[in-house]
Amino acid sequence: MNDIYDKTIPDVLDERASRTPDYKMLQFKNQDGEWVYKTPRQVQSDVMKVAKGLIAKGVKSGDKVAIMSHTSYQWILLDYATTSIGAVTVPIYETSSLEQIRYIVHETGAVLLFVENEELYKLVTFVQDKLKHLRKIYIIDHGGLDSIISSGVLVKNADFFARRKAIQPADIATIVFTSGSTGRPKGVVLTHTAFVTCAAGANDHLPELLGNPKGKLLLFLPLAHIFARFCVTTLFMSEACITLSANLDTLLTDLRKIRPTLLLGVPRVFEKVYNAASQKAGKGIKGMIFRNAVQTAVRYSKITHDFDTMTADAHMLGIEPVTNQVQSGKYAVDVPETPNVPISLRLKRFLYSRVVYKELKKALGGKLTYCVCGGAPLNPNTNHFFNGIGITVLEGYGLTETAAPVSVNKVPYNRIGTVGVPFPGVEFKIADDSELLIKTPSIFTSYFKDEKATKHAFTADGYYKTGDLGKLSEDGFLTIIGRKKSLIITAGGKNVTPEPLENEIEKNKIVASAIVLGDRKPFISALVTLDPDALVGWLKENNLPHDMSLEDAAQNPAVRSNINRSVLSANKLVSRAESVRKFVILPKEFSLEDGTLTPSQKVSRPIVLERWSEVVESQIYRR
């Protein structure tokens, strides 16, 4: 692409179709459950058919078109068709409540709504009479898209191209409503420029992942989430192929079938993969071999990672690491000519690669080389484990307001524990109170119909106030250390950042989530949930009934003792005033169904505190 700032979202597809017209670019399951491919030329043709249908249905430039469905090829067609005629895509999670649906469709004035199935259609009809702008609801599974395409047959190609040509990079492409917070969700307004520059930054930053014509990404995140749509635009701009999988429950099956080279996800996904392997190993000799294999991989990664980090620092400074002293930032670091890995460790890793790592990699498809993780900090030992078996996990950072990532670790500059360095054109600044401030070409233009919130979101000199607490290394690597709004102020006036405590407790393999609390309370406490998959293996290892329910496990003395050790470990990181004095193990997991998990698998702290308030007051802060 010549000048990225002159491009629109449809330009990305058109240029891919011009560059590699018959390459296998997109893969998905058809109605018969068979995996099929689409080439750039075919996707381009399908988008045009749907776009002409939308024109036939009276969709004008600037009109809003809402989509409520799982990740699918039809979702992408509707999105690109909508933006190709100057209209605006409004995504809605298929797990949204009736009130959330009503609010989003009403606020945006969406003229058409596409729902996936009959069940969602029936849900929407309860509020349809309150949506005065909504002209029609289409059911995708009942031929809704076919109906649209049929309507567009009589629309002239010239009419489509006229609408297509009229689109400007600064035009609104989408309004994405944030999830996981209390009160009304905010609509984030993003332009074509925001999407295109963010995708271009990723392609520039990660050529090893995206510049490979044989590369393949498996996407299972919901397309209603900004990160998934960023992935589509990024992959369309790249040389690689993207495969769609709508069901997280079939992830391991899909991995074996699709054999991707690249996977993107949140920490919860990588923890589940690890825990599933641990549970499969079980106890006895197989369990012992697996645990030793894990320790070997982690130890090997830590040694080689330290070496790679130092040599990468040297190369970034233009210094060849042939001596034992290299200046990195303001500090001199020792750089051996080769990583000092003991022969015994090399031998153990070689043996385990044939016995354990090979099988695990085969379960992940056998070709997986890179993973990108975001949304929350990944347990460093989990990262080291994957790195040690030969799968590089790169952590990154982004927000809905930035059209997804603004930084990620690079190859070979992967510094575990950080979220990497910024994309080209992105500026980071740390405020006096440690809040991360950002300037980026991919920034949103406003919060929909909320001038006050928009104005409050930026500093006087134009930096976006992320609400996240961060720190920058001398050489520009960003570490997220907490969330400004989650800052706890105890009754004694002590300021406590909960995330470091939570991250340490969550290193325990049987812990799914930890929520540290204590705002305006006399001391700090925590709510803990258990991972049912990891719990089974742990119970077997400790000669406890492996069919124990979560409710029983929450009260089991051995389980509580195990969690207590993690709490004590976390407390070593902070002063006594900041330490966790009490904790409660909850009898169930956080979930999408009860709202404690967002569709992107993040824990919603406000909803957790609301739903478990009685437990907090009666079992922790009871007087």
HUQUI-V627164 format. One record per residue. N is the residue number from 1. SS is DSSP state (H for helix, E for strand, L for the rest). PHI is phi as a letter, one per 20 degrees, with the letter a starting at -180 (none if undefined). D_CENTER is the distance of its C-alpha to the mean C-alpha in whole Angstrom. Layout:
# HUQUI-V627164
n=N ss=SS phi=PHI d_center=D_CENTER
n=N ss=SS phi=PHI d_center=D_CENTER
This chain:
# HUQUI-V627164
n=1 ss=L phi=none d_center=27
n=2 ss=L phi=f d_center=29
n=3 ss=L phi=d d_center=28
n=4 ss=H phi=f d_center=25
n=5 ss=H phi=f d_center=26
n=6 ss=H phi=e d_center=28
n=7 ss=L phi=d d_center=25
n=8 ss=L phi=d d_center=24
n=9 ss=H phi=g d_center=21
n=10 ss=H phi=f d_center=24
n=11 ss=H phi=f d_center=25
n=12 ss=H phi=f d_center=22
n=13 ss=H phi=f d_center=23
n=14 ss=H phi=f d_center=27
n=15 ss=H phi=f d_center=27
n=16 ss=H phi=f d_center=25
n=17 ss=H phi=f d_center=28
n=18 ss=H phi=f d_center=30
n=19 ss=H phi=e d_center=29
n=20 ss=L phi=c d_center=28
n=21 ss=L phi=g d_center=30
n=22 ss=L phi=d d_center=30
n=23 ss=L phi=f d_center=27
n=24 ss=E phi=f d_center=25
n=25 ss=E phi=d d_center=22
n=26 ss=E phi=c d_center=20
n=27 ss=E phi=c d_center=21
n=28 ss=E phi=a d_center=20
n=29 ss=E phi=e d_center=23
n=30 ss=L phi=e d_center=26
n=31 ss=L phi=f d_center=27
n=32 ss=L phi=e d_center=29
n=33 ss=L phi=m d_center=26
n=34 ss=L phi=e d_center=27
n=35 ss=E phi=f d_center=25
n=36 ss=E phi=c d_center=26
n=37 ss=E phi=d d_center=25
n=38 ss=E phi=c d_center=25
n=39 ss=E phi=e d_center=26
n=40 ss=H phi=g d_center=26
n=41 ss=H phi=f d_center=29
n=42 ss=H phi=f d_center=29
n=43 ss=H phi=f d_center=25
n=44 ss=H phi=g d_center=27
n=45 ss=H phi=f d_center=30
n=46 ss=H phi=f d_center=28
n=47 ss=H phi=f d_center=26
n=48 ss=H phi=f d_center=30
n=49 ss=H phi=f d_center=31
n=50 ss=H phi=f d_center=29
n=51 ss=H phi=f d_center=29
n=52 ss=H phi=f d_center=33
n=53 ss=H phi=f d_center=33
n=54 ss=H phi=f d_center=31
n=55 ss=H phi=f d_center=34
n=56 ss=H phi=f d_center=36
n=57 ss=L phi=e d_center=35
n=58 ss=L phi=n d_center=35
n=59 ss=L phi=f d_center=32
n=60 ss=L phi=d d_center=33
n=61 ss=L phi=g d_center=31
n=62 ss=L phi=n d_center=29
n=63 ss=L phi=f d_center=29
n=64 ss=E phi=d d_center=26
n=65 ss=E phi=c d_center=24
n=66 ss=E phi=e d_center=22
n=67 ss=E phi=c d_center=20
n=68 ss=E phi=c d_center=19
n=69 ss=L phi=a d_center=18
n=70 ss=L phi=f d_center=16
n=71 ss=L phi=g d_center=14
n=72 ss=L phi=a d_center=18
n=73 ss=H phi=f d_center=20
n=74 ss=H phi=f d_center=22
n=75 ss=H phi=g d_center=19
n=76 ss=H phi=f d_center=18
n=77 ss=H phi=g d_center=22
n=78 ss=H phi=f d_center=22
n=79 ss=H phi=f d_center=20
n=80 ss=H phi=f d_center=22
n=81 ss=H phi=f d_center=25
n=82 ss=H phi=f d_center=24
n=83 ss=H phi=f d_center=24
n=84 ss=H phi=f d_center=26
n=85 ss=L phi=d d_center=29
n=86 ss=L phi=n d_center=28
n=87 ss=L phi=e d_center=26
n=88 ss=E phi=c d_center=23
n=89 ss=E phi=e d_center=20
n=90 ss=E phi=c d_center=19
n=91 ss=E phi=f d_center=17
n=92 ss=E phi=c d_center=17
n=93 ss=L phi=f d_center=15
n=94 ss=L phi=f d_center=17
n=95 ss=L phi=e d_center=17
n=96 ss=L phi=f d_center=18
n=97 ss=L phi=f d_center=22
n=98 ss=H phi=g d_center=25
n=99 ss=H phi=f d_center=25
n=100 ss=H phi=f d_center=22
n=101 ss=H phi=f d_center=23
n=102 ss=H phi=g d_center=26
n=103 ss=H phi=f d_center=25
n=104 ss=H phi=f d_center=22
n=105 ss=H phi=f d_center=25
n=106 ss=H phi=f d_center=28
n=107 ss=H phi=f d_center=27
n=108 ss=H phi=e d_center=26
n=109 ss=L phi=m d_center=29
n=110 ss=L phi=g d_center=27
n=111 ss=L phi=e d_center=30
n=112 ss=E phi=c d_center=28
n=113 ss=E phi=c d_center=26
n=114 ss=E phi=d d_center=24
n=115 ss=E phi=d d_center=24
n=116 ss=L phi=f d_center=23
n=117 ss=L phi=b d_center=26
n=118 ss=H phi=f d_center=29
n=119 ss=H phi=f d_center=27
n=120 ss=H phi=f d_center=25
n=121 ss=H phi=f d_center=28
n=122 ss=H phi=f d_center=30
n=123 ss=H phi=f d_center=28
n=124 ss=H phi=f d_center=28
n=125 ss=H phi=f d_center=32
n=126 ss=L phi=f d_center=32
n=127 ss=L phi=d d_center=31
n=128 ss=H phi=g d_center=32
n=129 ss=H phi=f d_center=35
n=130 ss=H phi=e d_center=34
n=131 ss=L phi=d d_center=32
n=132 ss=L phi=f d_center=35
n=133 ss=L phi=e d_center=33
n=134 ss=L phi=f d_center=31
n=135 ss=L phi=e d_center=34
n=136 ss=E phi=b d_center=32
n=137 ss=E phi=d d_center=30
n=138 ss=E phi=d d_center=29
n=139 ss=E phi=d d_center=28
n=140 ss=H phi=f d_center=26
n=141 ss=H phi=f d_center=27
n=142 ss=H phi=d d_center=31
n=143 ss=L phi=m d_center=31
n=144 ss=H phi=g d_center=30
n=145 ss=H phi=f d_center=29
n=146 ss=H phi=f d_center=32
n=147 ss=H phi=f d_center=34
n=148 ss=H phi=f d_center=32
n=149 ss=H phi=f d_center=33
n=150 ss=H phi=f d_center=36
n=151 ss=H phi=f d_center=37
n=152 ss=H phi=e d_center=36
n=153 ss=H phi=g d_center=39
n=154 ss=H phi=e d_center=41
n=155 ss=L phi=f d_center=39
n=156 ss=L phi=f d_center=40
n=157 ss=H phi=g d_center=38
n=158 ss=H phi=f d_center=39
n=159 ss=H phi=f d_center=38
n=160 ss=H phi=f d_center=34
n=161 ss=H phi=f d_center=35
n=162 ss=H phi=f d_center=36
n=163 ss=H phi=f d_center=33
n=164 ss=H phi=f d_center=31
n=165 ss=H phi=f d_center=33
n=166 ss=H phi=f d_center=33
n=167 ss=L phi=f d_center=29
n=168 ss=L phi=d d_center=29
n=169 ss=L phi=g d_center=26
n=170 ss=L phi=e d_center=26
n=171 ss=L phi=f d_center=26
n=172 ss=E phi=f d_center=23
n=173 ss=E phi=d d_center=21
n=174 ss=E phi=b d_center=19
n=175 ss=E phi=c d_center=19
n=176 ss=E phi=d d_center=15
n=177 ss=E phi=e d_center=16
n=178 ss=L phi=f d_center=14
n=179 ss=L phi=c d_center=13
n=180 ss=L phi=n d_center=14
n=181 ss=L phi=c d_center=17
n=182 ss=L phi=e d_center=21
n=183 ss=L phi=m d_center=23
n=184 ss=L phi=f d_center=22
n=185 ss=L phi=f d_center=19
n=186 ss=L phi=e d_center=19
n=187 ss=E phi=e d_center=19
n=188 ss=E phi=e d_center=17
n=189 ss=E phi=e d_center=20
n=190 ss=E phi=c d_center=18
n=191 ss=E phi=e d_center=21
n=192 ss=H phi=g d_center=21
n=193 ss=H phi=g d_center=21
n=194 ss=H phi=g d_center=18
n=195 ss=H phi=f d_center=16
n=196 ss=H phi=f d_center=19
n=197 ss=H phi=f d_center=19
n=198 ss=H phi=f d_center=15
n=199 ss=H phi=f d_center=15
n=200 ss=H phi=f d_center=18
n=201 ss=H phi=f d_center=17
n=202 ss=H phi=f d_center=14
n=203 ss=H phi=f d_center=17
n=204 ss=H phi=f d_center=20
n=205 ss=H phi=f d_center=18
n=206 ss=L phi=c d_center=17
n=207 ss=H phi=f d_center=20
n=208 ss=H phi=f d_center=20
n=209 ss=H phi=e d_center=17
n=210 ss=H phi=d d_center=17
n=211 ss=L phi=e d_center=21
n=212 ss=L phi=e d_center=22
n=213 ss=L phi=f d_center=24
n=214 ss=L phi=e d_center=23
n=215 ss=L phi=f d_center=20
n=216 ss=E phi=b d_center=18
n=217 ss=E phi=d d_center=14
n=218 ss=E phi=e d_center=13
n=219 ss=E phi=d d_center=11
n=220 ss=L phi=c d_center=10
n=221 ss=L phi=f d_center=8
n=222 ss=L phi=f d_center=10
n=223 ss=L phi=f d_center=11
n=224 ss=L phi=f d_center=12
n=225 ss=L phi=e d_center=9
n=226 ss=H phi=g d_center=9
n=227 ss=H phi=f d_center=6
n=228 ss=H phi=f d_center=8
n=229 ss=H phi=f d_center=11
n=230 ss=H phi=g d_center=11
n=231 ss=H phi=f d_center=10
n=232 ss=H phi=f d_center=14
n=233 ss=H phi=f d_center=15
n=234 ss=H phi=f d_center=15
n=235 ss=H phi=f d_center=16
n=236 ss=H phi=f d_center=19
n=237 ss=H phi=f d_center=20
n=238 ss=L phi=e d_center=19
n=239 ss=L phi=d d_center=22
n=240 ss=L phi=e d_center=20
n=241 ss=E phi=d d_center=19
n=242 ss=E phi=d d_center=16
n=243 ss=E phi=d d_center=16
n=244 ss=E phi=d d_center=15
n=245 ss=L phi=c d_center=15
n=246 ss=L phi=e d_center=15
n=247 ss=L phi=c d_center=15
n=248 ss=H phi=f d_center=13
n=249 ss=H phi=f d_center=17
n=250 ss=H phi=d d_center=18
n=251 ss=H phi=g d_center=15
n=252 ss=H phi=f d_center=18
n=253 ss=H phi=f d_center=20
n=254 ss=H phi=f d_center=19
n=255 ss=H phi=f d_center=18
n=256 ss=H phi=f d_center=21
n=257 ss=H phi=f d_center=23
n=258 ss=H phi=e d_center=20
n=259 ss=L phi=l d_center=20
n=260 ss=L phi=f d_center=17
n=261 ss=L phi=e d_center=18
n=262 ss=E phi=c d_center=14
n=263 ss=E phi=c d_center=11
n=264 ss=E phi=d d_center=7
n=265 ss=E phi=a d_center=5
n=266 ss=L phi=d d_center=5
n=267 ss=H phi=g d_center=8
n=268 ss=H phi=g d_center=10
n=269 ss=H phi=f d_center=10
n=270 ss=H phi=f d_center=11
n=271 ss=H phi=f d_center=14
n=272 ss=H phi=f d_center=15
n=273 ss=H phi=f d_center=16
n=274 ss=H phi=f d_center=18
n=275 ss=H phi=f d_center=19
n=276 ss=H phi=f d_center=20
n=277 ss=H phi=f d_center=22
n=278 ss=H phi=f d_center=24
n=279 ss=H phi=f d_center=25
n=280 ss=H phi=f d_center=26
n=281 ss=H phi=f d_center=28
n=282 ss=L phi=m d_center=30
n=283 ss=L phi=d d_center=33
n=284 ss=H phi=m d_center=36
n=285 ss=H phi=f d_center=36
n=286 ss=H phi=f d_center=33
n=287 ss=H phi=f d_center=31
n=288 ss=H phi=f d_center=33
n=289 ss=H phi=f d_center=32
n=290 ss=H phi=f d_center=28
n=291 ss=H phi=f d_center=28
n=292 ss=H phi=f d_center=30
n=293 ss=H phi=f d_center=28
n=294 ss=H phi=f d_center=25
n=295 ss=H phi=g d_center=27
n=296 ss=H phi=f d_center=28
n=297 ss=H phi=f d_center=25
n=298 ss=H phi=f d_center=24
n=299 ss=H phi=f d_center=27
n=300 ss=H phi=f d_center=27
n=301 ss=H phi=f d_center=24
n=302 ss=H phi=f d_center=25
n=303 ss=H phi=f d_center=28
n=304 ss=H phi=f d_center=27
n=305 ss=H phi=f d_center=24
n=306 ss=H phi=f d_center=26
n=307 ss=H phi=f d_center=29
n=308 ss=H phi=f d_center=26
n=309 ss=H phi=f d_center=25
n=310 ss=H phi=f d_center=28
n=311 ss=H phi=f d_center=29
n=312 ss=H phi=f d_center=26
n=313 ss=H phi=g d_center=27
n=314 ss=H phi=f d_center=31
n=315 ss=H phi=f d_center=30
n=316 ss=H phi=f d_center=28
n=317 ss=L phi=e d_center=31
n=318 ss=L phi=m d_center=33
n=319 ss=L phi=d d_center=35
n=320 ss=L phi=e d_center=36
n=321 ss=L phi=f d_center=35
n=322 ss=L phi=d d_center=39
n=323 ss=L phi=d d_center=40
n=324 ss=L phi=e d_center=39
n=325 ss=L phi=c d_center=38
n=326 ss=E phi=c d_center=36
n=327 ss=E phi=e d_center=35
n=328 ss=E phi=d d_center=31
n=329 ss=L phi=m d_center=31
n=330 ss=L phi=e d_center=34
n=331 ss=E phi=d d_center=34
n=332 ss=E phi=e d_center=36
n=333 ss=E phi=c d_center=34
n=334 ss=L phi=f d_center=35
n=335 ss=L phi=c d_center=34
n=336 ss=L phi=f d_center=36
n=337 ss=L phi=f d_center=37
n=338 ss=L phi=c d_center=35
n=339 ss=L phi=f d_center=33
n=340 ss=L phi=e d_center=35
n=341 ss=L phi=e d_center=34
n=342 ss=L phi=g d_center=37
n=343 ss=H phi=g d_center=38
n=344 ss=H phi=f d_center=38
n=345 ss=H phi=f d_center=34
n=346 ss=H phi=f d_center=34
n=347 ss=H phi=f d_center=36
n=348 ss=H phi=f d_center=34
n=349 ss=H phi=f d_center=31
n=350 ss=H phi=f d_center=33
n=351 ss=H phi=f d_center=34
n=352 ss=H phi=f d_center=31
n=353 ss=H phi=f d_center=29
n=354 ss=H phi=e d_center=32
n=355 ss=H phi=e d_center=31
n=356 ss=H phi=d d_center=28
n=357 ss=H phi=f d_center=25
n=358 ss=H phi=g d_center=27
n=359 ss=H phi=f d_center=26
n=360 ss=H phi=f d_center=23
n=361 ss=H phi=f d_center=22
n=362 ss=H phi=f d_center=24
n=363 ss=H phi=f d_center=22
n=364 ss=L phi=e d_center=19
n=365 ss=L phi=o d_center=21
n=366 ss=L phi=n d_center=23
n=367 ss=L phi=d d_center=21
n=368 ss=L phi=f d_center=18
n=369 ss=L phi=d d_center=18
n=370 ss=E phi=c d_center=15
n=371 ss=E phi=c d_center=11
n=372 ss=E phi=d d_center=9
n=373 ss=E phi=c d_center=6
n=374 ss=L phi=b d_center=5
n=375 ss=L phi=n d_center=5
n=376 ss=L phi=a d_center=8
n=377 ss=L phi=f d_center=11
n=378 ss=L phi=e d_center=11
n=379 ss=L phi=g d_center=15
n=380 ss=H phi=g d_center=17
n=381 ss=H phi=f d_center=19
n=382 ss=H phi=f d_center=17
n=383 ss=H phi=f d_center=16
n=384 ss=H phi=f d_center=19
n=385 ss=H phi=f d_center=20
n=386 ss=H phi=f d_center=18
n=387 ss=H phi=f d_center=19
n=388 ss=H phi=f d_center=23
n=389 ss=H phi=e d_center=23
n=390 ss=L phi=o d_center=22
n=391 ss=L phi=d d_center=18
n=392 ss=E phi=e d_center=17
n=393 ss=E phi=d d_center=13
n=394 ss=E phi=d d_center=12
n=395 ss=E phi=e d_center=10
n=396 ss=E phi=c d_center=9
n=397 ss=E phi=b d_center=9
n=398 ss=E phi=a d_center=9
n=399 ss=E phi=b d_center=10
n=400 ss=H phi=g d_center=11
n=401 ss=H phi=f d_center=14
n=402 ss=H phi=d d_center=14
n=403 ss=L phi=m d_center=12
n=404 ss=E phi=o d_center=9
n=405 ss=E phi=f d_center=9
n=406 ss=E phi=c d_center=13
n=407 ss=E phi=b d_center=13
n=408 ss=E phi=a d_center=12
n=409 ss=L phi=f d_center=15
n=410 ss=L phi=d d_center=17
n=411 ss=L phi=e d_center=19
n=412 ss=L phi=e d_center=22
n=413 ss=L phi=e d_center=21
n=414 ss=L phi=d d_center=18
n=415 ss=L phi=d d_center=19
n=416 ss=L phi=g d_center=17
n=417 ss=L phi=o d_center=16
n=418 ss=L phi=d d_center=15
n=419 ss=L phi=d d_center=13
n=420 ss=L phi=n d_center=15
n=421 ss=E phi=d d_center=17
n=422 ss=E phi=f d_center=17
n=423 ss=L phi=f d_center=17
n=424 ss=L phi=g d_center=21
n=425 ss=L phi=n d_center=22
n=426 ss=L phi=e d_center=20
n=427 ss=E phi=d d_center=21
n=428 ss=E phi=d d_center=20
n=429 ss=E phi=b d_center=23
n=430 ss=E phi=d d_center=23
n=431 ss=L phi=f d_center=25
n=432 ss=L phi=f d_center=28
n=433 ss=L phi=e d_center=26
n=434 ss=L phi=m d_center=23
n=435 ss=E phi=f d_center=21
n=436 ss=E phi=f d_center=19
n=437 ss=E phi=d d_center=20
n=438 ss=E phi=c d_center=19
n=439 ss=E phi=c d_center=21
n=440 ss=L phi=b d_center=19
n=441 ss=L phi=f d_center=21
n=442 ss=L phi=e d_center=17
n=443 ss=L phi=f d_center=18
n=444 ss=L phi=f d_center=19
n=445 ss=L phi=e d_center=22
n=446 ss=E phi=a d_center=22
n=447 ss=E phi=e d_center=22
n=448 ss=L phi=g d_center=23
n=449 ss=L phi=l d_center=27
n=450 ss=L phi=b d_center=26
n=451 ss=H phi=f d_center=28
n=452 ss=H phi=f d_center=28
n=453 ss=H phi=f d_center=25
n=454 ss=H phi=f d_center=24
n=455 ss=H phi=f d_center=27
n=456 ss=H phi=f d_center=26
n=457 ss=L phi=f d_center=22
n=458 ss=E phi=c d_center=24
n=459 ss=L phi=f d_center=27
n=460 ss=L phi=f d_center=30
n=461 ss=L phi=e d_center=29
n=462 ss=L phi=n d_center=26
n=463 ss=L phi=e d_center=23
n=464 ss=E phi=e d_center=20
n=465 ss=E phi=e d_center=20
n=466 ss=E phi=f d_center=17
n=467 ss=E phi=n d_center=18
n=468 ss=E phi=e d_center=16
n=469 ss=E phi=e d_center=19
n=470 ss=E phi=b d_center=18
n=471 ss=E phi=b d_center=21
n=472 ss=E phi=d d_center=22
n=473 ss=L phi=f d_center=24
n=474 ss=L phi=g d_center=27
n=475 ss=L phi=d d_center=25
n=476 ss=L phi=n d_center=22
n=477 ss=L phi=e d_center=19
n=478 ss=E phi=e d_center=17
n=479 ss=E phi=c d_center=17
n=480 ss=E phi=e d_center=15
n=481 ss=E phi=d d_center=18
n=482 ss=E phi=r d_center=17
n=483 ss=E phi=d d_center=17
n=484 ss=H phi=g d_center=20
n=485 ss=H phi=f d_center=20
n=486 ss=H phi=e d_center=20
n=487 ss=L phi=g d_center=23
n=488 ss=E phi=d d_center=25
n=489 ss=E phi=d d_center=29
n=490 ss=L phi=f d_center=31
n=491 ss=L phi=f d_center=35
n=492 ss=L phi=e d_center=36
n=493 ss=L phi=n d_center=34
n=494 ss=L phi=e d_center=32
n=495 ss=E phi=e d_center=29
n=496 ss=E phi=c d_center=26
n=497 ss=L phi=e d_center=22
n=498 ss=H phi=f d_center=21
n=499 ss=H phi=g d_center=18
n=500 ss=H phi=g d_center=20
n=501 ss=H phi=f d_center=22
n=502 ss=H phi=f d_center=19
n=503 ss=H phi=f d_center=17
n=504 ss=H phi=f d_center=21
n=505 ss=H phi=f d_center=21
n=506 ss=L phi=f d_center=18
n=507 ss=L phi=f d_center=19
n=508 ss=L phi=f d_center=22
n=509 ss=L phi=f d_center=21
n=510 ss=L phi=e d_center=22
n=511 ss=E phi=e d_center=20
n=512 ss=E phi=e d_center=17
n=513 ss=E phi=b d_center=17
n=514 ss=E phi=c d_center=19
n=515 ss=E phi=c d_center=20
n=516 ss=E phi=e d_center=22
n=517 ss=E phi=c d_center=24
n=518 ss=L phi=q d_center=28
n=519 ss=L phi=f d_center=28
n=520 ss=L phi=l d_center=32
n=521 ss=L phi=d d_center=33
n=522 ss=L phi=f d_center=35
n=523 ss=L phi=b d_center=33
n=524 ss=E phi=e d_center=29
n=525 ss=E phi=b d_center=28
n=526 ss=E phi=b d_center=25
n=527 ss=E phi=d d_center=23
n=528 ss=E phi=c d_center=22
n=529 ss=E phi=d d_center=21
n=530 ss=E phi=d d_center=22
n=531 ss=L phi=e d_center=20
n=532 ss=H phi=f d_center=22
n=533 ss=H phi=f d_center=22
n=534 ss=H phi=f d_center=22
n=535 ss=H phi=f d_center=25
n=536 ss=H phi=g d_center=27
n=537 ss=H phi=f d_center=27
n=538 ss=H phi=f d_center=28
n=539 ss=H phi=f d_center=31
n=540 ss=H phi=f d_center=32
n=541 ss=H phi=g d_center=32
n=542 ss=L phi=d d_center=34
n=543 ss=L phi=l d_center=37
n=544 ss=L phi=d d_center=35
n=545 ss=L phi=g d_center=35
n=546 ss=L phi=f d_center=32
n=547 ss=L phi=e d_center=32
n=548 ss=L phi=f d_center=32
n=549 ss=L phi=f d_center=30
n=550 ss=H phi=f d_center=27
n=551 ss=H phi=f d_center=30
n=552 ss=H phi=f d_center=32
n=553 ss=H phi=f d_center=30
n=554 ss=H phi=f d_center=29
n=555 ss=H phi=d d_center=33
n=556 ss=L phi=f d_center=34
n=557 ss=H phi=g d_center=35
n=558 ss=H phi=f d_center=34
n=559 ss=H phi=f d_center=30
n=560 ss=H phi=f d_center=31
n=561 ss=H phi=f d_center=32
n=562 ss=H phi=f d_center=29
n=563 ss=H phi=f d_center=27
n=564 ss=H phi=f d_center=30
n=565 ss=H phi=f d_center=30
n=566 ss=H phi=f d_center=26
n=567 ss=H phi=f d_center=27
n=568 ss=H phi=f d_center=30
n=569 ss=H phi=f d_center=28
n=570 ss=H phi=f d_center=25
n=571 ss=H phi=f d_center=29
n=572 ss=L phi=f d_center=30
n=573 ss=L phi=e d_center=27
n=574 ss=L phi=c d_center=29
n=575 ss=L phi=f d_center=32
n=576 ss=H phi=f d_center=34
n=577 ss=H phi=f d_center=33
n=578 ss=H phi=e d_center=30
n=579 ss=L phi=f d_center=30
n=580 ss=E phi=f d_center=29
n=581 ss=E phi=e d_center=32
n=582 ss=E phi=c d_center=31
n=583 ss=E phi=b d_center=28
n=584 ss=E phi=c d_center=28
n=585 ss=E phi=e d_center=26
n=586 ss=L phi=f d_center=25
n=587 ss=L phi=e d_center=27
n=588 ss=L phi=b d_center=24
n=589 ss=L phi=f d_center=20
n=590 ss=L phi=f d_center=17
n=591 ss=L phi=b d_center=16
n=592 ss=L phi=f d_center=15
n=593 ss=L phi=f d_center=19
n=594 ss=L phi=e d_center=20
n=595 ss=L phi=n d_center=18
n=596 ss=L phi=f d_center=17
n=597 ss=E phi=d d_center=13
n=598 ss=L phi=e d_center=11
n=599 ss=L phi=g d_center=10
n=600 ss=L phi=e d_center=6
n=601 ss=L phi=m d_center=8
n=602 ss=L phi=e d_center=9
n=603 ss=E phi=f d_center=13
n=604 ss=L phi=e d_center=15
n=605 ss=H phi=g d_center=17
n=606 ss=H phi=f d_center=20
n=607 ss=H phi=f d_center=20
n=608 ss=H phi=g d_center=20
n=609 ss=H phi=f d_center=23
n=610 ss=H phi=f d_center=25
n=611 ss=H phi=f d_center=25
n=612 ss=L phi=d d_center=26
n=613 ss=H phi=f d_center=28
n=614 ss=H phi=f d_center=31
n=615 ss=H phi=f d_center=30
n=616 ss=H phi=g d_center=29
n=617 ss=H phi=f d_center=33
n=618 ss=H phi=e d_center=35
n=619 ss=H phi=d d_center=34
n=620 ss=H phi=d d_center=33
n=621 ss=L phi=d d_center=34
n=622 ss=L phi=f d_center=37
n=623 ss=L phi=e d_center=41
